[in-house]
């Protein structure tokens, strides 16, 4: 039986020359690890991990810096 914990991942990036952050990616995550697992939750189809409760759905915000070109 799978864990089934859920999270909404929102990844943001800066807009150069401003103080504005823009949501670049949004993903619904579902933990695919076995029920009662140790450690963080993991969604292998999205290649993402997160910490959080097993019930409900949490929002995970991650800011990624722009790479220099």
DSSP file (Angstrom, degrees, kcal/mol; ACC not computed):
  #  RESIDUE AA STRUCTURE BP1 BP2  ACC     N-H-->O    O-->H-N    N-H-->O    O-->H-N    TCO  KAPPA ALPHA  PHI   PSI    X-CA   Y-CA   Z-CA
    1    1 A X              0   0    0      0, 0.0    34,-2.7     0, 0.0     2,-0.1   0.000 360.0 360.0 360.0 136.8    0.0    0.0    0.0
    2    2 A X  B     -A   34   0A   0     32,-0.3    32,-0.3     1,-0.1    30,-0.1  -0.452 360.0-123.4 -83.0 155.6    1.3    3.5   -0.9
    3    3 A X        -     0   0    0     30,-3.4    29,-0.1    -2,-0.1    31,-0.1   0.956  31.5-163.5 -60.0 -54.4    1.7    6.4    1.5
    4    4 A X        +     0   0    0     27,-1.5    28,-0.1    29,-0.3    -1,-0.1   0.517  24.3 159.2  81.6   5.3   -0.5    8.7   -0.6
    5    5 A X        -     0   0    0     25,-0.1    26,-3.0    37,-0.1     2,-0.3  -0.321  27.3-147.2 -60.1 146.7    0.6   12.0    1.0
    6    6 A X  E     +Bc  30  57B   0     50,-1.0    52,-1.4    24,-0.2     2,-0.3  -0.878  21.9 170.2-121.9 150.1   -0.2   14.9   -1.2
    7    7 A X  E     -Bc  29  58B   0     22,-1.7    22,-3.6    -2,-0.3     2,-0.6  -0.987  28.3-134.9-151.7 153.2    1.5   18.3   -1.9
    8    8 A X  E     -Bc  28  59B   0     50,-2.9    52,-3.3    -2,-0.3     2,-0.5  -0.964  24.8-156.1-108.4 117.6    1.2   21.2   -4.3
    9    9 A X  E     -Bc  27  60B   0     18,-3.0    18,-2.3    -2,-0.6     2,-0.5  -0.831  10.9-175.3 -97.4 128.7    4.7   22.3   -5.5
   10   10 A X  E     -Bc  26  61B   0     50,-2.8    52,-2.5    -2,-0.5     2,-0.5  -0.987   6.1-164.1-123.4 120.4    5.1   25.8   -6.8
   11   11 A X  E     -Bc  25  62B   0     14,-2.7    13,-3.1    -2,-0.5    14,-1.6  -0.902  10.9-168.5-105.8 128.3    8.5   26.8   -8.2
   12   12 A X  E     -Bc  23  63B   0     50,-2.4    52,-2.8    -2,-0.5     2,-0.3  -0.796   8.5-168.5-115.9 158.3    9.3   30.5   -8.6
   13   13 A X  E     -B   22   0B   0      9,-2.0     9,-3.2    -2,-0.3    52,-0.1  -0.965  27.0-107.1-138.1 155.3   12.0   32.5  -10.4
   14   14 A X  E     -B   21   0B   0     50,-0.4     2,-0.6    -2,-0.3     7,-0.2  -0.457  22.7-129.2 -76.4 152.9   13.0   36.2  -10.3
   15   15 A X    >   -     0   0    0      5,-2.1     3,-1.8    -2,-0.1     5,-0.4  -0.943  40.3-108.7 -99.3 119.5   12.3   38.5  -13.2
   16   16 A X  T 3  S+     0   0    0     -2,-0.6     3,-0.1     1,-0.3     4,-0.0  -0.138  98.6  15.1 -53.0 135.8   15.6   40.2  -13.9
   17   17 A X  T 3  S+     0   0    0      1,-0.3     2,-0.3     2,-0.0    -1,-0.3   0.521 115.5  80.7  80.0   5.9   15.8   43.9  -12.9
   18   18 A X  S <  S-     0   0    0     -3,-1.8    -1,-0.3     2,-0.2    -3,-0.1  -0.825  80.5-124.0-133.1 173.5   12.7   43.7  -10.7
   19   19 A X  S    S+     0   0    0     -2,-0.3     2,-0.3    -3,-0.1    -3,-0.1   0.086  76.4 116.2-100.1  20.3   11.7   42.6   -7.2
   20   20 A X        -     0   0    0     -5,-0.4    -5,-2.1    -4,-0.0     2,-0.4  -0.726  50.0-158.6 -98.2 138.3    9.1   40.3   -8.8
   21   21 A X  E     -B   14   0B   0     -2,-0.3     2,-0.4    -7,-0.2    -7,-0.2  -0.927  10.3-156.5-110.3 141.1    8.9   36.5   -8.6
   22   22 A X  E     -B   13   0B   0     -9,-3.2    -9,-2.0    -2,-0.4     2,-0.5  -0.953  22.1-117.4-119.9 133.8    7.0   34.6  -11.1
   23   23 A X  E     +B   12   0B   0     -2,-0.4   -11,-0.3   -11,-0.2     3,-0.1  -0.581  35.2 175.0 -68.8 119.5    5.6   31.1  -10.7
   24   24 A X  E     +     0   0B   0    -13,-3.1     2,-0.3    -2,-0.5   -12,-0.2   0.766  61.0  17.4 -97.3 -31.6    7.3   29.0  -13.3
   25   25 A X  E     -B   11   0B   0    -14,-1.6   -14,-2.7     2,-0.0     2,-0.4  -1.000  54.4-170.6-147.5 142.6    6.1   25.6  -12.5
   26   26 A X  E     +B   10   0B   0     -2,-0.3     2,-0.4   -16,-0.2   -16,-0.2  -1.000  14.1 175.8-133.1 132.7    3.2   24.0  -10.6
   27   27 A X  E     -B    9   0B   0    -18,-2.3   -18,-3.0    -2,-0.4     2,-0.6  -0.998  28.8-136.2-142.3 136.5    2.9   20.3   -9.9
   28   28 A X  E     -B    8   0B   0     -2,-0.4     2,-0.3   -20,-0.2   -20,-0.2  -0.822  31.8-155.9 -86.0 120.0    0.5   18.1   -7.9
   29   29 A X  E     -B    7   0B   0    -22,-3.6   -22,-1.7    -2,-0.6     2,-0.4  -0.782  15.4-174.6-104.2 145.0    2.7   15.6   -5.9
   30   30 A X  E     -B    6   0B   0     -2,-0.3     2,-0.2   -24,-0.2    15,-0.2  -0.978  29.9-120.5-137.6 121.0    1.6   12.2   -4.6
   31   31 A X        -     0   0    0    -26,-3.0   -27,-1.5    -2,-0.4    12,-0.2  -0.436  24.0-173.6 -67.1 125.2    3.9   10.2   -2.4
   32   32 A X        +     0   0    0     10,-2.9    -1,-0.1    -2,-0.2    11,-0.1   0.268  48.8 108.8-103.1   9.5    4.6    6.8   -4.1
   33   33 A X  S    S-     0   0    0      9,-0.4   -30,-3.4     1,-0.1   -29,-0.3  -0.397  82.0 -82.9 -80.0 163.5    6.6    5.3   -1.2
   34   34 A X  B >   -A    2   0A   0    -32,-0.3     3,-1.1     1,-0.1   -32,-0.3  -0.284  56.3 -88.5 -63.4 151.9    5.1    2.5    1.0
   35   35 A X  T 3  S+     0   0    0    -34,-2.7   -32,-0.1     1,-0.2    -1,-0.1  -0.277 113.4  21.5 -56.8 146.3    2.8    3.5    3.8
   36   36 A X  T 3  S+     0   0    0      1,-0.2    -1,-0.2    -3,-0.1    -2,-0.1   0.739  89.4 163.8  64.7  26.6    4.5    4.2    7.1
   37   37 A X    <   -     0   0    0     -3,-1.1     2,-0.3     1,-0.1    -1,-0.2  -0.274  36.1-118.2 -70.3 160.9    7.9    4.9    5.4
   38   38 A X  S    S+     0   0    0      2,-0.0    -1,-0.1     3,-0.0     2,-0.0  -0.689  71.8  14.0 -94.2 153.0   10.7    6.8    7.1
   39   39 A X  S    S-     0   0    0     -2,-0.3    -2,-0.0     2,-0.0     0, 0.0  -0.224 104.5 -14.2  82.6-170.3   12.1   10.1    5.9
   40   40 A X  S    S-     0   0    0      1,-0.1    11,-0.2    11,-0.1     2,-0.1  -0.179  70.7-103.1 -68.4 158.7   10.6   12.6    3.4
   41   41 A X  E     -D   50   0C   0      9,-2.8     9,-1.8   -10,-0.0     2,-0.4  -0.410  37.8-156.9 -72.9 157.0    7.8   11.9    1.0
   42   42 A X  E     -D   49   0C   0      7,-0.2   -10,-2.9    -2,-0.1     2,-0.7  -0.991  20.2-162.7-144.6 133.3    8.7   11.2   -2.7
   43   43 A X  E >>> -D   48   0C   0      5,-2.8     5,-1.8    -2,-0.4     4,-0.9  -0.930  11.8-171.7-110.1 103.2    6.9   11.5   -6.0
   44   44 A X  T 345S+     0   0    0     -2,-0.7    -1,-0.1     1,-0.2   -13,-0.1   0.794  81.4  58.7 -70.2 -28.1    9.0    9.5   -8.4
   45   45 A X  T 345S+     0   0    0    -15,-0.2    -1,-0.2     1,-0.2   -16,-0.0   0.824 117.1  33.7 -70.5 -29.0    7.1   10.5  -11.5
   46   46 A X  T <45S-     0   0    0     -3,-0.5    -1,-0.2     2,-0.2    -2,-0.2   0.469 104.7-129.2-100.0  -5.6    7.9   14.2  -10.8
   47   47 A X  T  <5 +     0   0    0     -4,-0.9     2,-0.3     1,-0.2    -3,-0.2   0.917  64.3 130.7  55.6  47.6   11.3   13.4   -9.3
   48   48 A X  E   < -D   43   0C   0     -5,-1.8    -5,-2.8     2,-0.0     2,-0.3  -0.953  40.2-164.9-131.4 147.8   10.5   15.5   -6.2
   49   49 A X  E     +D   42   0C   0     -2,-0.3     2,-0.3    -7,-0.2    -7,-0.2  -0.929  12.6 171.5-126.6 156.3   10.7   15.0   -2.4
   50   50 A X  E     -D   41   0C   0     -9,-1.8    -9,-2.8    -2,-0.3     2,-0.4  -0.986  28.8-123.8-158.8 156.7    9.1   17.0    0.5
   51   51 A X        +     0   0    0     -2,-0.3     2,-0.3   -11,-0.2   -11,-0.1  -0.845  54.5 106.6-100.7 140.8    8.6   16.9    4.2
   52   52 A X        -     0   0    0     -2,-0.4    -2,-0.1   -45,-0.0   -47,-0.1  -0.949  64.5 -56.3 169.0 175.8    5.1   17.1    5.6
   53   53 A X        -     0   0    0     -2,-0.3   -47,-0.2     2,-0.1     5,-0.1  -0.202  38.8-125.8 -71.1 165.0    2.2   15.3    7.2
   54   54 A X  S    S+     0   0    0    -49,-0.1     2,-0.3     3,-0.1    -1,-0.1   0.676  90.3  67.5 -83.4 -19.0    0.6   12.2    5.8
   55   55 A X  S    S+     0   0    0    -50,-0.1    -2,-0.1     2,-0.0   -50,-0.0  -0.718  96.3   1.5-104.4 153.7   -2.9   13.7    5.8
   56   56 A X  S    S-     0   0    0     -2,-0.3   -50,-1.0     1,-0.1     2,-0.4  -0.160  89.3 -74.6  72.0-167.9   -4.3   16.6    3.8
   57   57 A X  E     -c    6   0B   0    -52,-0.1   -50,-0.2   -50,-0.0     2,-0.2  -0.998  41.6-161.4-132.6 129.0   -2.3   18.5    1.1
   58   58 A X  E     -c    7   0B   0    -52,-1.4   -50,-2.9    -2,-0.4     2,-0.5  -0.673  18.7-122.2-104.9 163.2    0.4   21.0    1.9
   59   59 A X  E     -c    8   0B   0     -2,-0.2     2,-0.5   -52,-0.2   -50,-0.2  -0.922  21.0-161.9-105.6 128.8    1.9   23.7   -0.4
   60   60 A X  E     -c    9   0B   0    -52,-3.3   -50,-2.8    -2,-0.5     2,-0.5  -0.952   4.6-163.8-112.0 119.0    5.6   23.5   -1.0
   61   61 A X  E     +c   10   0B   0     -2,-0.5     2,-0.4   -52,-0.2   -50,-0.2  -0.883   9.1 179.3-103.3 132.3    7.2   26.7   -2.3
   62   62 A X  E     -c   11   0B   0    -52,-2.5   -50,-2.4    -2,-0.5     2,-0.5  -0.983  13.8-155.6-135.0 124.5   10.7   26.6   -3.9
   63   63 A X  E     -c   12   0B   0     -2,-0.4     2,-0.5   -52,-0.2   -50,-0.2  -0.860   9.9-163.5 -98.6 128.1   12.5   29.6   -5.3
   64   64 A X        -     0   0    0    -52,-2.8   -50,-0.4    -2,-0.5     2,-0.1  -0.942  18.1-126.7-112.6 129.4   15.1   28.8   -7.9
   65   65 A X        -     0   0    0     -2,-0.5     2,-0.2   -52,-0.1   -52,-0.0  -0.412  30.0-105.9 -70.5 146.3   17.7   31.4   -8.8
   66   66 A X        -     0   0    0     -2,-0.1     2,-0.3     1,-0.1    -1,-0.1  -0.505  35.1-121.8 -69.6 139.5   18.1   32.3  -12.5
   67   67 A X        -     0   0    0     -2,-0.2     2,-0.3     1,-0.1    -1,-0.1  -0.631  26.4-112.4 -83.1 143.8   21.3   30.8  -14.0
   68   68 A X              0   0    0     -2,-0.3    -1,-0.1     1,-0.1     0, 0.0  -0.567 360.0 360.0 -75.7 135.4   23.7   33.3  -15.5
   69   69 A X              0   0    0     -2,-0.3    -1,-0.1     0, 0.0    -2,-0.0   0.365 360.0 360.0-110.6 360.0   24.1   33.1  -19.3
